[in-house]
Amino acid sequence: MNTPMEIDRAAPVQATAELVIEAPPEVVWATLADIASWPEWNPDVARAALNGALAAGTTFSWKAGGMAIESQLVAVMKPGTLGWTGRTFGTRAVHMSFFKAHERGTRAVTEESFAGPLPWLLRGMMRKMLKRSLASGLEVLKAEAERRASSAPPAPRT
């Protein structure tokens, strides 16, 4: 059994993407953690609703790529980690995002695994789709986090 800090390394479909975002880790994390706002900045997400507090164990429902997904937060560690599991059409997904300070802002790494009958049957196609999806998701996260960072008021001088 995996810890909540890791994707399913035995799953037939796994992918990773990474990117440097020119915004502080706190801004990047807060952007992704604002689940209800996903449809405002991520064109692949049609709706998203958090069913409680932002904490491990809380569920959220969302629609992406035409699929309704029920997810549960498994790792909520500001500003470094945000992860969840999800189920749709007999596929179990584990998604993890990690944020570390970088000289230009934040190094963002996201990884995901798919397990279940469909991923076993269509692993090649689903692996390509997942890799594209993770890269695209990081690109839109980058755009929104950088927008939020540039519109934030300057820190007070001491």
TALIN-V655585 format. One line per field, one symbol per residue. psi: psi as a letter, one per 20 degrees, with the letter a starting at -180 (. if undefined). burial: # if it has 9 or more other ideal C-beta (glycine too) atoms within 8 Angstrom, else .. A space follows every 50 residues. Layout:
psi=???
burial=???
This chain:
psi=pqrijqrniiqhpqqqqqqppmqqhhggghghimghighhioiiohqppp lbqnqphpqqqrppkjpppprppionnpkhppqrrqppljppqppppppq qqhjepoppqqqqpqrgghghkggghgggggggggghhghggggghghhh iqqqqqq.
burial=.....###..#.###.#.###.###.#######.#.###.##.##..### .......#######....########..##########..########## ....############.##...#..##..##.##############.##. ........
